[in-house]
Amino acid sequence: MFCPFRGRYDPLRVGAGLGMGESGVRERAGRSDAGVRAFDLIAAKLRRPATRPGTIRRSSLIDKLVQGGSGPVVSVVAPAGYGKTTLLAQWAEHDGQSFAWVQVDEQDNDPKVLLRYVAEALDAIEPVGERVFDALASPASSVPGSVVPRLGLAFASMTVPVVLVLDDVHGRAAVPDDGAAGGVRTVG
């Protein structure tokens, strides 16, 4: 479980803005991803899971998450079945910030696929700009040289607080889940 990028975002705007399709993915008029290895976005991967009635509330951990901390990145680490996703969903319900959610799976080991989901999740909160999606759609664009800088700038330029949750990252080759990266605060 990896929850990076404490930024700006408003939870009341998720999926409710103008230009949003039923899936919660912003529709971009006149866009064509022709010539790119196309894939259909799975809208469910962009939705925060609902907490089930009767779920035990982890108040002390939620309080730690709400209070923030020393770094912009929070890593929630525990064995499978210990409630990492539930904890983050409870945090999202309790906190006043908005949450952009991406449920990560094996397909997201392709950096452009993962970053497309991140861009869509953020775009549902506040438009990230066509330059981000153009870079993602271009087969010639470099992920570190074009996509990441554009997406990073769009994220840093958001005008409302946002928490970006990358759920179920553990076990993915591209992202560490052990808190080894600088600025990562582990909660657990």
C-alpha positions as CSV (number, residue, x, y, z in Angstrom):
1,M,0.0,0.0,0.0
2,F,1.5,3.3,-1.0
3,C,-0.1,6.6,-0.6
4,P,2.1,9.3,-2.2
5,F,1.8,12.9,-2.9
6,R,0.0,14.9,-0.3
7,G,-1.0,17.8,-2.5
8,R,-4.2,19.9,-3.0
9,Y,-7.7,18.5,-3.8
10,D,-11.4,18.8,-3.0
11,P,-13.4,15.6,-2.3
12,L,-16.7,17.1,-3.2
13,R,-15.6,17.7,-6.8
14,V,-14.6,14.1,-7.5
15,G,-16.6,12.9,-10.5
16,A,-19.0,15.8,-10.2
17,G,-17.4,18.4,-12.4
18,L,-18.5,19.5,-15.9
19,G,-17.4,17.2,-18.7
20,M,-17.4,14.1,-16.5
21,G,-18.7,10.9,-18.0
22,E,-20.7,8.3,-16.0
23,S,-17.4,6.6,-15.1
24,G,-16.0,9.7,-13.4
25,V,-13.4,10.1,-16.1
26,R,-13.4,13.5,-17.7
27,E,-14.4,13.5,-21.3
28,R,-12.0,15.4,-23.6
29,A,-13.7,16.6,-26.7
30,G,-11.9,16.1,-30.0
31,R,-9.2,13.8,-28.6
32,S,-8.0,10.8,-30.5
33,D,-5.5,8.4,-29.2
34,A,-5.1,6.8,-32.6
35,G,-1.7,5.5,-33.3
36,V,-1.1,4.6,-29.7
37,R,-1.5,1.2,-28.1
38,A,-4.9,2.0,-26.8
39,F,-6.5,0.6,-23.7
40,D,-9.8,1.1,-22.1
41,L,-9.7,2.7,-18.7
42,I,-11.4,0.6,-16.0
43,A,-13.4,3.2,-14.2
44,A,-13.7,1.1,-11.0
45,K,-9.9,1.5,-10.6
46,L,-10.5,5.2,-10.0
47,R,-13.1,4.8,-7.3
48,R,-12.4,4.8,-3.6
49,P,-13.8,1.6,-2.1
50,A,-16.8,2.0,0.2
51,T,-16.3,1.0,3.8
52,R,-18.6,-1.7,4.9
53,P,-21.0,-1.3,7.8
54,G,-19.6,-2.7,11.0
55,T,-16.0,-2.3,10.0
56,I,-13.8,-1.5,12.9
57,R,-12.6,2.1,12.8
58,R,-8.9,2.6,13.4
59,S,-9.2,6.0,15.1
60,S,-5.5,6.3,16.2
61,L,-4.1,5.5,12.7
62,I,-6.7,7.7,11.0
63,D,-5.7,10.6,13.4
64,K,-2.0,10.0,12.5
65,L,-2.9,10.3,8.8
66,V,-5.1,13.3,9.2
67,Q,-2.4,15.1,11.2
68,G,0.1,14.7,8.4
69,G,3.7,14.5,9.2
70,S,7.2,15.2,8.1
71,G,7.0,14.0,4.5
72,P,4.8,14.4,1.5
73,V,4.6,10.6,1.0
74,V,2.9,8.1,3.3
75,S,3.4,4.4,3.0
76,V,0.9,2.1,4.7
77,V,2.6,-1.3,5.0
78,A,1.0,-4.5,6.5
79,P,0.5,-8.1,5.4
80,A,-2.4,-9.0,3.1
81,G,-5.8,-8.9,4.7
82,Y,-4.8,-6.4,7.5
83,G,-7.1,-3.7,6.2
84,K,-4.7,-1.2,4.5
85,T,-7.3,-0.3,1.8
86,T,-10.1,0.0,4.5
87,L,-7.8,2.3,6.6
88,L,-7.2,4.6,3.6
89,A,-10.9,4.6,2.7
90,Q,-11.8,5.5,6.3
91,W,-9.1,8.3,6.2
92,A,-10.7,9.6,3.0
93,E,-14.2,9.6,4.7
94,H,-12.9,11.4,7.8
95,D,-10.4,13.9,6.3
96,G,-11.6,17.2,4.8
97,Q,-9.2,16.8,1.8
98,S,-10.1,15.3,-1.5
99,F,-8.8,12.0,-2.5
100,A,-7.8,10.8,-6.0
101,W,-7.8,7.0,-6.0
102,V,-6.0,4.6,-8.3
103,Q,-6.3,0.8,-7.6
104,V,-3.0,-0.6,-9.0
105,D,-2.8,-3.9,-10.7
106,E,-0.3,-5.9,-12.9
107,Q,-1.2,-3.9,-16.0
108,D,0.1,-0.8,-14.2
109,N,3.7,-2.1,-14.4
110,D,3.7,-0.2,-17.7
111,P,4.6,3.3,-16.6
112,K,2.3,5.0,-19.3
113,V,-0.6,2.9,-18.1
114,L,-0.1,3.8,-14.5
115,L,0.5,7.5,-15.2
116,R,-2.6,7.6,-17.4
117,Y,-4.7,6.4,-14.4
118,V,-3.0,8.9,-12.1
119,A,-3.7,11.7,-14.6
120,E,-7.3,10.6,-15.0
121,A,-7.7,10.4,-11.2
122,L,-6.3,13.9,-10.8
123,D,-8.2,15.3,-13.8
124,A,-11.5,14.2,-12.1
125,I,-10.6,16.6,-9.3
126,E,-9.3,19.5,-11.4
127,P,-8.2,19.5,-15.0
128,V,-4.6,18.6,-15.5
129,G,-4.4,19.9,-19.0
130,E,-4.2,18.4,-22.5
131,R,-0.4,18.5,-22.5
132,V,-0.3,15.7,-20.0
133,F,-2.7,13.5,-22.0
134,D,-0.9,14.4,-25.3
135,A,2.4,13.2,-23.8
136,L,0.8,10.0,-22.5
137,A,-0.8,9.4,-25.9
138,S,2.3,9.9,-28.0
139,P,4.3,6.8,-28.7
140,A,7.4,8.9,-29.1
141,S,7.2,10.7,-25.7
142,S,9.6,9.8,-23.0
143,V,8.1,9.0,-19.6
144,P,10.9,10.6,-17.6
145,G,11.6,13.4,-20.1
146,S,8.0,14.4,-21.0
147,V,5.2,12.6,-19.1
148,V,6.5,12.9,-15.6
149,P,7.5,16.6,-15.7
150,R,4.1,17.5,-17.3
151,L,2.1,15.5,-14.8
152,G,4.2,16.7,-11.9
153,L,3.7,20.3,-12.9
154,A,0.0,19.8,-13.3
155,F,-0.2,18.1,-9.9
156,A,1.8,20.9,-8.2
157,S,-0.3,23.5,-9.8
158,M,-3.6,22.2,-8.5
159,T,-5.5,24.9,-6.6
160,V,-7.2,22.6,-4.0
161,P,-5.6,20.1,-1.6
162,V,-5.5,16.6,-2.8
163,V,-4.3,13.2,-1.6
164,L,-3.4,10.8,-4.3
165,V,-3.8,7.2,-3.2
166,L,-2.1,4.4,-5.2
167,D,-3.8,1.4,-3.6
168,D,-2.3,-2.1,-3.7
169,V,1.1,-1.0,-4.9
170,H,2.9,-3.7,-2.9
171,G,4.5,-6.3,-5.2
172,R,4.7,-3.9,-8.1
173,A,8.3,-3.8,-9.6
174,A,8.3,-0.1,-10.3
175,V,7.4,1.3,-6.9
176,P,9.1,0.5,-3.5
177,D,6.7,-0.5,-0.7
178,D,9.3,-0.6,2.1
179,G,9.6,3.1,2.9
180,A,13.2,3.1,1.5
181,A,12.6,6.2,-0.6
182,G,13.5,9.5,1.0
183,G,10.6,11.5,2.5
184,V,8.4,8.4,3.0
185,R,6.6,8.2,6.3
186,T,5.3,4.7,7.3
187,V,2.1,4.4,9.2
188,G,1.3,1.0,10.8
